[in-house]
């Protein structure tokens, strides 16, 4: 412990003394420069994020002090080490600032060229985008002459929370639902880390979601004239028709590739819950007193919409239920999630 204190004092004294010796300002353009490198590929919340602090074009660096800024809401410093021989004082962390300092010990030349000055290990404590930035740097050479610099080196850090998609944007309200359904294989992405939450859902795809989420089984029903045999939604539509969940029009067409409206999404959901004996009894709620556009709901969908609103499975937005609007992937995921978690 006594040796450690002596070395710590020696480092601080060396840095202070160097300032008195020369008081030098920023280095020349061809002088030392710095960079940050993230070793951890695509860090996730809860994981360690390893960062290298590198010096370039160094010349006889015997001791150094490096100041960094970071986001303490996303990152927590766990460890700061260096392979350069000598002694480091413990990192000083205050608010969003980290101060690091290291010195060689004894009569020896300092380091030159390119060197890894520090290896930092952070814990990712939350998800989001931030950056690490090097600010003030003090270098001390082997004769205790010092150089002060202001570095502009910085690097972006993006921490995800194991959520498989990067494109939710304004659809963050559906994040929990989408993550839950994706984990269970009920919903899939549309590309590499893409969910396309605003993309319309077809009538056939919503039926596929219902049957997959609730593991619906039905006998092989009559095929709609516009559903090709063997197409990926053929079996789901056939089962749903045999259970009375889906119906065709007067010409025996289902229009599987058409976008499903919000009122049809609710109608199909209510019919599914009824088949499973999970549809709550109507409480006679007046939709007109809640939604300004309740009069736009089709007669065939009115009871279904009311039942889902009463049970809390569906909510409108902007004081409307928007029955004729197209259902998007985020809305469909939210309804399926609510249905699977209904009490």
PAZA-461168 format. One record per residue (C-alpha): residue number from 1; residue in one letter; z, x, y. Coordinates in steps of 0.001 Angstrom, whole numbers, plus 524288, in hexadecimal, padded with zeros to 5 digits. Layout:
- NUM, A, Z, X, Y .
...
This chain:
- 1, X, 80000, 80000, 80000 .
- 2, X, 80365, 80B54, 80937 .
- 3, X, 7F646, 811E5, 806A7 .
- 4, X, 7EF06, 80516, 808F5 .
- 5, X, 7F5CC, 80337, 8160D .
- 6, X, 7F2BF, 8113A, 819FD .
- 7, X, 7E465, 80F9A, 81693 .
- 8, X, 7E3AE, 802BD, 81DC9 .
- 9, X, 7E9AD, 808F1, 829C8 .
- 10, X, 7E054, 81479, 82881 .
- 11, X, 7D48E, 80B61, 8286F .
- 12, X, 7D90E, 803C2, 83442 .
- 13, X, 7DC88, 81059, 83B52 .
- 14, X, 7CF45, 81641, 8381D .
- 15, X, 7C7FA, 80A86, 83D72 .
- 16, X, 7D050, 80A21, 8499E .
- 17, X, 7CF71, 818BC, 84BCC .
- 18, X, 7C0C4, 8187C, 84A4E .
- 19, X, 7BFCE, 80EDF, 8557D .
- 20, X, 7C780, 81825, 85E2E .
- 21, X, 7BEE9, 823B7, 85A55 .
- 22, X, 7B1BD, 81E09, 85E13 .
- 23, X, 7B20A, 80F8C, 86167 .
- 24, X, 7A3A8, 80EEC, 85D4C .
- 25, X, 79C20, 80227, 85EC0 .
- 26, X, 79133, 7FC2F, 856AE .
- 27, X, 78901, 8054A, 84E5D .
- 28, X, 77AEF, 808A9, 85150 .
- 29, X, 76FE1, 800A6, 84BC2 .
- 30, X, 76E06, 80A64, 840A7 .
- 31, X, 77C91, 80AA6, 83DE4 .
- 32, X, 7848C, 8033D, 833C9 .
- 33, X, 7815C, 7F524, 83065 .
- 34, X, 7877C, 7EB30, 82749 .
- 35, X, 783C0, 7E04E, 81E0D .
- 36, X, 789E7, 7D60E, 81556 .
- 37, X, 7853A, 7D2BD, 807A6 .
- 38, X, 789B7, 7C744, 7FF5A .
- 39, X, 78AAD, 7CB35, 7F11F .
- 40, X, 78E1A, 7BDA5, 7EBF4 .
- 41, X, 781F9, 7B572, 7E986 .
- 42, X, 78336, 7A757, 7EE44 .
- 43, X, 7920C, 7A700, 7EF2A .
- 44, X, 798C9, 79A26, 7EC20 .
- 45, X, 7A58A, 79469, 7F0CB .
- 46, X, 7B0D9, 79AB1, 7E968 .
- 47, X, 7A933, 7A6FD, 7E603 .
- 48, X, 7AA9E, 7B4BD, 7EB73 .
- 49, X, 7A0DC, 7B960, 7F590 .
- 50, X, 79ED2, 7C817, 7F552 .
- 51, X, 79994, 7CEAB, 80196 .
- 52, X, 795E0, 7DCD3, 8041A .
- 53, X, 797CF, 7E2DD, 81189 .
- 54, X, 78E0E, 7EDFC, 812CB .
- 55, X, 78C8C, 7F8DA, 81CAC .
- 56, X, 77F68, 7FF3E, 81F4E .
- 57, X, 77BE5, 80C32, 825D5 .
- 58, X, 78A0B, 81043, 825CD .
- 59, X, 78DD4, 81E00, 829F9 .
- 60, X, 79ABA, 8246B, 82666 .
- 61, X, 7A282, 817B7, 825D7 .
- 62, X, 7B083, 81B94, 822B0 .
- 63, X, 7B71E, 80EAA, 82652 .
- 64, X, 7B243, 8016A, 82A81 .
- 65, X, 7B6BD, 7F43C, 82F3D .
- 66, X, 7AE26, 7E846, 82CFB .
- 67, X, 7B051, 7DADA, 832EA .
- 68, X, 7AA3B, 7CEC5, 82CEE .
- 69, X, 7A9E9, 7C05C, 83052 .
- 70, X, 7A9C4, 7B5F6, 825B1 .
- 71, X, 7AC9D, 7A77F, 82397 .
- 72, X, 7BA68, 7A5DF, 81E09 .
- 73, X, 7B79C, 7979F, 81AD6 .
- 74, X, 7AD63, 79BB5, 810DA .
- 75, X, 7B178, 7A963, 80CD1 .
- 76, X, 7BE67, 7B000, 809BD .
- 77, X, 7BF15, 7BECA, 808ED .
- 78, X, 7C4E4, 7C2FB, 7FBED .
- 79, X, 7C1E3, 7D17A, 7FB45 .
- 80, X, 7BC2D, 7DCB4, 8032F .
- 81, X, 7B98C, 7E98A, 7FC3E .
- 82, X, 7B14B, 7F5BB, 7FDCB .
- 83, X, 7ACE8, 80087, 7F4A6 .
- 84, X, 7AD9D, 80A8B, 7FF87 .
- 85, X, 7B925, 813B1, 7FCFC .
- 86, X, 7C4B7, 81298, 80611 .
- 87, X, 7CDBC, 807D2, 80A87 .
- 88, X, 7CB8A, 7F9F6, 80F77 .
- 89, X, 7D570, 7F217, 816F4 .
- 90, X, 7D6F5, 7E3F3, 8123B .
- 91, X, 7CD01, 7DACD, 818BC .
- 92, X, 7D210, 7D402, 824DB .
- 93, X, 7CDA8, 7C5CD, 824AA .
- 94, X, 7D020, 7BD36, 83072 .
- 95, X, 7C961, 7B032, 83278 .
- 96, X, 7BAD1, 7B2FF, 8308A .
- 97, X, 7BC08, 7C1B6, 8320D .
- 98, X, 7BD7D, 7CCA0, 827FD .
- 99, X, 7C0B3, 7DAA8, 82B82 .
- 100, X, 7BE4B, 7E54E, 82171 .
- 101, X, 7C18D, 7F3A8, 822A0 .
- 102, X, 7C017, 7FF6C, 819A4 .
- 103, X, 7C197, 80E29, 81AD8 .
- 104, X, 7BFA0, 81A1E, 812A5 .
- 105, X, 7CB82, 822C3, 810CA .
- 106, X, 7CC9C, 8316F, 812E2 .
- 107, X, 7C30F, 83B7C, 817DD .
- 108, X, 7B5B4, 836AA, 813A8 .
- 109, X, 7A8BB, 832A7, 81937 .
- 110, X, 7A5D2, 82464, 81B96 .
- 111, X, 79B35, 81C4B, 81516 .
- 112, X, 78D0C, 81C61, 81958 .
- 113, X, 780CA, 814A1, 81681 .
- 114, X, 781BA, 80751, 81024 .
- 115, X, 78EEA, 8030A, 80ACB .
- 116, X, 79593, 7F6B8, 805F8 .
- 117, X, 7A129, 7F678, 80F2E .
- 118, X, 7A80B, 7EAA5, 8096C .
- 119, X, 7A70D, 7E14C, 7FE19 .
- 120, X, 7AC8D, 7D417, 801F4 .
- 121, X, 7B051, 7C912, 7F8EB .
- 122, X, 7B1E3, 7BB6C, 7FE9E .
- 123, X, 7B59A, 7AEB5, 7F80F .
- 124, X, 7ACA2, 7A35A, 7FB8B .
- 125, X, 7B6A0, 798E1, 7FEFD .
- 126, X, 7AD02, 78EAC, 803CC .
- 127, X, 79E76, 78C11, 803D4 .
- 128, X, 79565, 78D98, 80F56 .
- 129, X, 78D58, 7974A, 8170A .
- 130, X, 79352, 7A22E, 81F27 .
- 131, X, 7915D, 7B095, 82218 .
- 132, X, 79848, 7BD98, 821E3 .
- 133, X, 79675, 7C664, 82DA1 .
- 134, X, 79A40, 7D470, 830B1 .
- 135, X, 79F29, 7D65C, 83E7E .
- 136, X, 7A610, 7E256, 843B4 .
- 137, X, 7A558, 7EEF7, 83BC6 .
- 138, X, 7ACA1, 7FB92, 83E66 .
- 139, X, 7A8A3, 80829, 837AB .
- 140, X, 7B07C, 814BA, 83782 .
- 141, X, 7AAB5, 821AA, 83313 .
- 142, X, 7B196, 82D26, 82CB6 .
- 143, X, 7B549, 8332C, 839E1 .
- 144, X, 7BAE7, 82628, 83EB6 .
- 145, X, 7AFCB, 822E9, 847F0 .
- 146, X, 7AD89, 81449, 8483F .
- 147, X, 7A23C, 80B0E, 84A55 .
- 148, X, 7A39A, 7FCC2, 84DD9 .
- 149, X, 798BE, 7F327, 84AC6 .
- 150, X, 79622, 7E4A2, 84BC7 .
- 151, X, 78E77, 7E086, 83FC5 .
- 152, X, 785FE, 7D46B, 83ECB .
- 153, X, 78531, 7D4BD, 82FF8 .
- 154, X, 78739, 7C773, 829B2 .
- 155, X, 783C0, 7C023, 81D5B .
- 156, X, 7831C, 7B1BE, 819C1 .
- 157, X, 78C2A, 7AC97, 80F35 .
- 158, X, 78939, 79FBD, 80879 .
- 159, X, 7939F, 79A61, 7FF6F .
- 160, X, 790C0, 78E74, 7F721 .
- 161, X, 79AAC, 78648, 7EFBF .
- 162, X, 79316, 78607, 7E2FC .
- 163, X, 78BAD, 77A3B, 7E81A .
- 164, X, 77E39, 77B4E, 7E1DB .
- 165, X, 77618, 776DB, 7ED9A .
- 166, X, 77420, 77C73, 7FB2E .
- 167, X, 76CD0, 77183, 80217 .
- 168, X, 7769D, 76695, 8048A .
- 169, X, 776C1, 7686D, 8133D .
- 170, X, 77AFF, 75B6C, 8192B .
- 171, X, 77DB7, 755E4, 80BA0 .
- 172, X, 78AAF, 75CDA, 809DD .
- 173, X, 7913F, 74FAD, 80790 .
- 174, X, 78A95, 74F66, 7FA2D .
- 175, X, 78E1C, 75D5B, 7F645 .
- 176, X, 79963, 759D9, 7ED3B .
- 177, X, 79163, 74F63, 7E67B .
- 178, X, 78587, 75819, 7E49B .
- 179, X, 78DC3, 7636F, 7DF77 .
- 180, X, 794AA, 75A5D, 7D5DD .
- 181, X, 78808, 75471, 7D0B6 .
- 182, X, 780E5, 7617F, 7D021 .
- 183, X, 78BEF, 76775, 7C833 .
- 184, X, 78ABE, 75C6E, 7BE48 .
- 185, X, 77BEA, 75D79, 7BDC1 .
- 186, X, 779E6, 74FE2, 7C36D .
- 187, X, 7722E, 754AA, 7CF2F .
- 188, X, 76943, 76065, 7D03D .
- 189, X, 763F3, 76841, 7DB86 .
- 190, X, 7560C, 7680B, 7E067 .
- 191, X, 7548D, 776D4, 7E106 .
- 192, X, 75C18, 78383, 7E1E4 .
- 193, X, 7691D, 77F54, 7E80A .
- 194, X, 7626C, 77363, 7EDDA .
- 195, X, 766FC, 76557, 7EC58 .
- 196, X, 75E4F, 75EC7, 7F6AB .
- 197, X, 768AE, 754AA, 7FA71 .
- 198, X, 75FB3, 74D5B, 803AF .
- 199, X, 754F5, 74B77, 7F986 .
- 200, X, 752B4, 73D3E, 7F586 .
- 201, X, 756CD, 738DE, 7E7E2 .
- 202, X, 74CF6, 7315A, 7DFCB .
- 203, X, 75073, 724CD, 7D8C8 .
- 204, X, 74EAA, 72B5E, 7CB9C .
- 205, X, 756DB, 73728, 7CF3C .
- 206, X, 76240, 72ECE, 7D38C .
- 207, X, 7621E, 727B4, 7C67D .
- 208, X, 761E5, 734E5, 7BFB2 .
- 209, X, 76DD2, 738ED, 7C7B6 .
- 210, X, 7750D, 72C83, 7C3EE .
- 211, X, 7723F, 72DB2, 7B577 .
- 212, X, 7754D, 73C42, 7B541 .
- 213, X, 78201, 73B0F, 7BCEC .
- 214, X, 7872B, 72F7A, 7B536 .
- 215, X, 78110, 73358, 7A842 .
- 216, X, 77AC3, 725F0, 7A6EF .
- 217, X, 77513, 7227E, 799DD .
- 218, X, 76C1D, 7171B, 7978F .
- 219, X, 76218, 71286, 78DE7 .
- 220, X, 753E1, 71584, 79015 .
- 221, X, 74F6C, 70B07, 7997C .
- 222, X, 7423D, 70676, 79DEE .
- 223, X, 73ABC, 710A5, 7A591 .
- 224, X, 7363C, 70DDF, 7B355 .
- 225, X, 72796, 70E4E, 7B50E .
- 226, X, 728A2, 71945, 7BF0E .
- 227, X, 73166, 7220E, 7B6C1 .
- 228, X, 72A08, 72B78, 7AE22 .
- 229, X, 72F3A, 72DBA, 7A080 .
- 230, X, 73668, 73AA2, 79F45 .
- 231, X, 73836, 73CEE, 7ADDD .
- 232, X, 745AF, 74299, 7B0E3 .
- 233, X, 74B36, 735A5, 7B5C4 .
- 234, X, 7454D, 72D3E, 7AB0E .
- 235, X, 75155, 72D1D, 7A246 .
- 236, X, 75ADC, 72AA2, 7AD85 .
- 237, X, 752FA, 71F35, 7B2C9 .
- 238, X, 7515F, 71978, 7A54D .
- 239, X, 76000, 71A10, 7A2BD .
- 240, X, 76354, 714A2, 7B02D .
- 241, X, 759D4, 70966, 7AE5E .
- 242, X, 75F93, 705CC, 7A137 .
- 243, X, 76CFE, 7052A, 7A7D0 .
- 244, X, 76820, 6FC95, 7B2E3 .
- 245, X, 769F2, 706FC, 7BD4D .
- 246, X, 75BC1, 707E8, 7C18F .
- 247, X, 75168, 6FD91, 7C2FA .
- 248, X, 742F3, 6FDF0, 7C592 .
- 249, X, 73ADE, 6F618, 7CF2A .
- 250, X, 731FC, 6EA9F, 7CBD0 .
- 251, X, 727A6, 6F408, 7C6A1 .
- 252, X, 7313A, 6FB9C, 7BDF8 .
- 253, X, 73159, 7075B, 7C70B .
- 254, X, 73D96, 70F0C, 7CAB9 .
- 255, X, 7376D, 71846, 7D4BF .
- 256, X, 73EFF, 723F4, 7CF79 .
- 257, X, 739C2, 72DC6, 7D92F .
- 258, X, 73CC7, 725A1, 7E532 .
- 259, X, 748C6, 72966, 7ED04 .
- 260, X, 754C2, 72140, 7EA11 .
- 261, X, 75A65, 719DF, 7F599 .
- 262, X, 768E7, 719E8, 7F85E .
- 263, X, 76A3E, 70B9D, 7F478 .
- 264, X, 76304, 70DFD, 7E7A7 .
- 265, X, 76B7E, 719E3, 7E4F0 .
- 266, X, 77772, 71142, 7E69C .
- 267, X, 771A0, 7065D, 7DE64 .
- 268, X, 76EA5, 70F7D, 7D312 .
- 269, X, 77C41, 71568, 7D411 .
- 270, X, 78316, 7082E, 7D42D .
- 271, X, 77B4B, 70397, 7C864 .
- 272, X, 77EEE, 7100C, 7C12A .
- 273, X, 78D5B, 70E42, 7C413 .
- 274, X, 78C80, 7001D, 7BFAE .
- 275, X, 786B6, 70447, 7B298 .
- 276, X, 79234, 70DA0, 7B114 .
- 277, X, 79C07, 7033A, 7B54E .
- 278, X, 79FFE, 70BB6, 7C0CF .
- 279, X, 79AF8, 7035F, 7CC01 .
- 280, X, 7A696, 6FE80, 7D3F0 .
- 281, X, 7A777, 6EFFA, 7D65D .
- 282, X, 7A25C, 6EBA0, 7E392 .
- 283, X, 7AC6B, 6E990, 7EE3B .
- 284, X, 7A327, 6E1AD, 7F6A3 .
- 285, X, 7A202, 6EC11, 80129 .
- 286, X, 79921, 6E86D, 80C77 .
- 287, X, 78FA1, 6F382, 80EA8 .
- 288, X, 78B75, 6EDA2, 81BA3 .
- 289, X, 798AA, 6F0F0, 82175 .
- 290, X, 79745, 6FF2E, 81D8D .
- 291, X, 788E6, 702B5, 81EB1 .
- 292, X, 77FD3, 6FECD, 829BE .
- 293, X, 7740C, 6FE87, 8208E .
- 294, X, 77A14, 6F6B3, 8156A .
- 295, X, 77020, 6EBD7, 817A8 .
- 296, X, 76566, 6F544, 8136A .
- 297, X, 76AAC, 6F63D, 80587 .
- 298, X, 761D5, 6EF6D, 7FBB7 .
- 299, X, 76791, 6E385, 7F4F8 .
- 300, X, 766A8, 6E9CD, 7E781 .
- 301, X, 76E64, 6F5B8, 7EC3F .
- 302, X, 778D6, 6EEF2, 7F45D .
- 303, X, 7831E, 6ED44, 7E9AA .
- 304, X, 78104, 6FB42, 7E4CB .
- 305, X, 78253, 70129, 7F24D .
- 306, X, 78EAA, 6F946, 7F4DB .
- 307, X, 794A9, 6FD61, 7E7DD .
- 308, X, 79250, 70BD4, 7EA64 .
- 309, X, 7975B, 70AFF, 7F847 .
- 310, X, 7A3AF, 703EE, 7F3C8 .
- 311, X, 7A642, 70E14, 7E949 .
- 312, X, 7A474, 71947, 7F2E1 .
- 313, X, 79902, 71F05, 7EB50 .
- 314, X, 78FB3, 71DD8, 7F6C3 .
- 315, X, 7913D, 71F08, 8054F .
- 316, X, 787EC, 71CDD, 8104F .
- 317, X, 7860E, 7258F, 81BFF .
- 318, X, 78442, 722D5, 82A51 .
- 319, X, 78A13, 7152E, 8281D .
- 320, X, 77EB9, 711C6, 81F35 .
- 321, X, 77C04, 710E2, 810A4 .
- 322, X, 76D7D, 713EB, 81292 .
- 323, X, 768D2, 70C63, 80682 .
- 324, X, 75A4B, 70F01, 80846 .
- 325, X, 75B58, 71D97, 80A8A .
- 326, X, 7576A, 7273C, 80011 .
- 327, X, 76264, 72D58, 7F824 .
- 328, X, 762EF, 73C31, 7F8E5 .
- 329, X, 76828, 745A2, 7EEB4 .
- 330, X, 7750F, 747C2, 7F5CD .
- 331, X, 777CF, 73925, 7F6BA .
- 332, X, 77486, 736FE, 7E87A .
- 333, X, 77D5F, 74240, 7E462 .
- 334, X, 78894, 73CDB, 7EC6D .
- 335, X, 7877E, 72F4F, 7E640 .
- 336, X, 786D6, 734C7, 7D85E .
- 337, X, 7928C, 73D88, 7DB49 .
- 338, X, 79A73, 73235, 7E0C5 .
- 339, X, 79704, 729F5, 7D501 .
- 340, X, 79B59, 73468, 7CB5D .
- 341, X, 7A836, 73609, 7D298 .
- 342, X, 7AB43, 727C5, 7D52C .
- 343, X, 7B8D7, 7235A, 7D12F .
